[in-house]
Structures are given as C-alpha cells and as structure tokens.
C-alpha cells in the first residue's frame, strides 16, 4: 500500500486525501491543528510543516509529498518561503515526488488564453512568491535533487472554496440580495473545480512524464460572473441575480480598513477583463477532463448552505 503525505487540509488537501484513500492508498495529512478528512485510511497528524526535520520524518517512505497548504492570503510573502523551503528539503531527503498546488498569479496580466508556456511575469508580491517557489523547485529538479511537478488552476468552485465568486458573490445571490462586485460582470473567466485539482495532482505525482514541468488543471469553457451567478441561482431556486460593478476607487477605500480587501487590488486584472486558461495538455497527457460545471456548482451551493452566516 503506497503512502502519500499531504500538507494542508483545506478544500484541495481534503479532496486529494479522499481521492487517494478511496482508491486504497495510505494517506497522512499534516496540519498545525491535526485536522483532515474523517476516513479510515487517512492519518491526521499535528505538525508544523515549516519544520523541515519534522516534515522529513513524517514523509519517510512516502511515494509523494503534496503541497496543498494555503497560508493566510495577506501573509503569503512571509509565510510561503519557509514552508516551500521545508517541502523541498523533505522531498530531497526522502525521495518523495513533490507535487505542488498553485494558481495563475505567476503569469501576471496576459492577453489571450494562458498556457503552461506563458512567460512568468507576476505583477505583485503574491504572484512573485508563487513564481519563485516554482523556480526553486524546478532548479532542484533539474539538478537531480528532487522530482517535482506543479499543478495550476483558476479560481475554484467546490465546497469550502474561497474566491471572489464564492465568498463575495454567491452568498448574496443565493440569499436573494444584491452583490456589488469588483469586476467586469460579463468578461469571460475560467473556473476550476477543486475535485479536478485533486485528480490532476494525483495524476501528475504518479506519472514520470509530469515531473519537471507545470500542468493546468482541466477546466471547462470560460463563463462570466453574471453567467455563473445566474446558473447558480437557477440550480438553487433563488431569484435572478442582482449584480452591479464596484468601482475601483471603492475597492481602494475598502482596503484602507481591511487587509484582505487591500490584497484584492493586486489581482484586479483577473476580473476586469477576460481571464482564461488553456488546459488541453493535461487532458491529452493524463486523459483527464473537467467535471460538469453544474455538478461543481451544486457542490459549491451545498457547501455555502452548510456555512454559518458571516463565515462564507
């Protein structure tokens, strides 16, 4: 029975753990609080993954080490570097394949669909830290010290996910309220299902063709925020969405009082114009296809319904 070690028990880490456990593998989930999916094949361990020695001990004998962590959004520049360094050290010491979950921030503003070959030109601190993580992992891979791969998706759909759509738009739409959104409501945008992220991570970790490069998660056709909100409302039996565009100046003012809102300024380019992903490489290589969007939205809606008010 293969052992797989997962750092992080958020939506991606939990989905990856369940996928591996359900297929009969042994899974060890590491978090600071000892949380993780309740499954007989999942061992939940309380550990600080920035402690490279401790992480190495927990990874001994593992086939793969999955980076599914997600530090607080506004602390990425300070929290990611020591965690990424510890993951690389543990992968090098144990021989486990390092499979990292990432996003599209390293590319920065791009005209046209984003592919795995699009140059990395981050436009801010969060994008730069994610880009540097991959540069470091790739350098270690090319030096023969580790086997590394990285999987990137667009904004997530699925239970427990946090994005502009799932945190700011859908809770108000499903409650019949009005949502003011810092975005072009009709610009096409790619939405990636968290279950497809897990499937791509597992496929990339276990296939030597995947190592040493980046893969985009199979993602369905782009849809605007208005289209996604309308589809979600229809599925939930909610009234038609009432949406308006939030001016950039209002978002700037909101950032004066909220560190989280302040961080949204860096990624405004993703929502003020078309932002789409090309994921054909992963489909052609691994045979993976995106899950039906309606299924992803139903799971998102169910997750939001189970979330206490004010916690979305």
N, C-alpha and C positions, 0 to 999 in steps of 0.2 A: 504494500500500500504506500503510494507516494505521499510525502509530506510537503505541504505548501504553507508558507508563512506570510501572513497579511498584516501590514501595519496600517491601522485605521479601521474603524467600524461604522463609518458613515454610509451613505447610500451605495457608493461604489464598493467599498470594502465588504459590506454585508452581502451585497449581491454576488460578489466574487466568491465569498466564503460559502454561500448556499449552493452556488453552481458547482463548486469543487466537491463539497460534501455530498451533494445529491448524486454525483457520479461515482462515489465510493472512495474518494481520496481522504487522507487525514489532513485536517486544517487547523492551524494555530493562528489566532487573531491576537495581535498585540495592541493595547491601548493604555493610556495613563490610568483609566478608570476600570479596566478589566471588563468592558462591555463587548458585546458582539452577538451574533445570531444564536438563538437557542436551538441547537442541533446536536444530536449525539456524536457526530463526527467532528464537531468544532470545539477546540480547546480555547478557552478565553484566558488570556494572561495579562496581568497588570505589569506594565513595563514602560520605561522611558526610552523611546526609540532613538533619542539623540545620544544615548549611552552606547557607543559602538561595541564595547566589550559585552554588555548585556545583550544587545541585539544579536551579536555573533553567537553567543551561547544558545539563544533561542532558535537560531537559524541553522545550527549544525544538523547535517543530514537532510536538509530540505532540497527539493528539486528546484524550487523557485521562491523568490522573495518579492512580494508585491508591494509597491509603494502606493497605497490608497489613502494616505494621510491628507489632511486639509487644515492647516493652521488657520487661526482667525484671519479673516480677509485683510484687515488693515495691518497685520503683523507679518505678512509674507516676507518682506525684505530682511527681517531679523530672525524669524523662526525657521525659514526653509533652509538656509545654508548649512547649519549644523546638523539638521535632520538628513539632508541629502548626503552630506559627507559620511555620516554614520552608516547609511544604507549602502553606499559604495564600499566602505571598509568591510562591512559584514558580508556583502556579496563576494568580495575578493577573498576573504578569509575562508569562506565555506564552499565556494564554487557554485552557489545557487544562482540561477538566472535572475537578474534584476529587471523586473517589469514595472514600469512607472506609468501611472495615470497622469496625464497632463491636459492642457487645453490649447486654445488657439491664440493666447496672448502673445507668445513669442514672435508671431508674424507681423504684428502691428497692423496699421491700415493697409488694405490690399484691394486692388481693383480686379474684379472677377473672382471666380471660384478659387478657393485656397486648396492647393495640393501639398503633398509631403515634400515637394521640391521647391515650394515657395521660399524665398530667402527669409531668414530671421531678421526682422527689423523692428524690435519692440519700441514702443513709444513712451514707456514709463517704467517705474521701478518694478511693478509686479510682473510685467512681461519680461523684463531683463533678468529677473531672478529665475524664472522658469526656463528661459533660453540658456542661461549659464548652467543650470542643472543638467540639461541635455548635452551641452558642450563637454562638461566634465565626464559624464557617463560615456559619451562617445569616445573621448580621448582614452579613457581607461579600457574600453572595449578594443579599440584599435591597437592599444599597447599589449593586448593579450592578458590583461589583469582580470577582467570580468567579461561576462556575457550579458549584454544589456539591450533592452528594447524599450520604446516609449509609445504609448497609445494616446492619441489626442481626439477629443470630441468637442462639439459646440455646446451651447447652453443646454442643460439637462432637463429632460422630462422624467417623471417617475416619483414614487413615494419618497418623501423626505428630502427632495432636492431643493436647493436654494438658488434661485436666479431672479433676474428682474421679472420674468414671467410668473414664476411660481410663488415668489414672495410678495411682489407688489401689485400684480395684475389679477391673477386668477382668484385669490381670496375675495377681492372686492366684486369681481364679476359674478362669482358663484353665489355671493350673498345678495346680488341684485343691486349693488351700489355702483357708484361712478369711480372710475380709475383714471387718474392723471399720470401719464406715462412719459418718462424722459426718452422719447424715441419717435422715429417716423413710423406711424402705425401701419403703413402699407408697404414698407420696404421688405423684400424677401429676406428671410432669416432661417438659418439651419437650426434644428432642434434635435438633439441626440438623446436616445433613451438609455437610461442608466443600466438596464439589463444588457443592452448591446455593448456597452463599455466593458462590462464584466466578461462577456463572451469573447470579445476581442483581446482583452488582457490574457485570458487563459490560453487562447489560441496562439498568441504571439510568444508567450513564455515557453510553450511546449514545442515550438517549431523552429529549427535552426535557421530556416530561411528568413525568419523575422528579426534575428539578432543583428545588432549594429545599425538599425535604422528605425525611423518613425513610421507609425501607421495611423491612419484616420479611421475612426470607428464608423462602420456602415451606418449611414444616416439618410433618411428619406428626403424627398424633394422639399425645398425651402418653402416656408409659409410665413406670411406676415403675422405680426402680433394680432392684428384685427381678425385675421382668418383663424388663428389658433384659438383666440378667445371666443369667437363665435362657435367653433366646433365644440369647445369645452362646455359652453353654455347649453348647447343642444343636447349633448350627452348627459348633462346633469339635470336637464329640465329646468334650467334657470332662464330668467328673462334675457332678451338680446343685450349684448354688452353695451355699456355706455362708457365710451373712451374719449379721452382728449389728450392732446400732446402737451407735455410740460415744457415750458420754455427753458432753454439752457441756463438763463440767469437765475431762475427759481431753484434749479438743482444746485447751482453755485452757492446760493444763500443757504440752502438746506445743509450744505457741507460745513458751514460755519458752526453748526450745533451738533452734527452727527459725524463721527469718524467714518462710519460705514458709507453714508451718503457721499461724503467727500471722496471716498475711493472710487465711486462710480464715474467720476469725471474722466478718469484715465481711459475708460473703455466706452466712452460715448460714441466713438466712431463705429463701434459694432452695431449700434442701434439707430443711428441717424442716417444710414444708407444701407444698401444691400450688403449682406454678410453671409456668404455661403461656403460650404465645404464640399470638396470632391473626395469621395471615399471609395472609388472604384478599385483601388489597388488591393485593399483588404478583402473586398468581395471576390476579386479574381484569384487571389492567393489562397485564402482560407475557406472560400465558399460561404462566407457569412453574408447575410442580408439583413437590412434593418427590419425591426419588428413593426407591425402595423401601427400607424400613428394613433389610431383610435384606441388600441389596447394601452399604449403608453399614456394617453390622456386619461383613460379610465383609472389607471393605477394612480396617476397624479391627483385626480379628483378624490379618490378614496383616501389617499394619504392626507390631503388637506382637510377632508371631513373629520378625520381622526385626530387632527391637531387642535389643541385648545385655542380659543380665541386669543389673539395677541402673540402667538408663538409661531405663526407662519413665516 
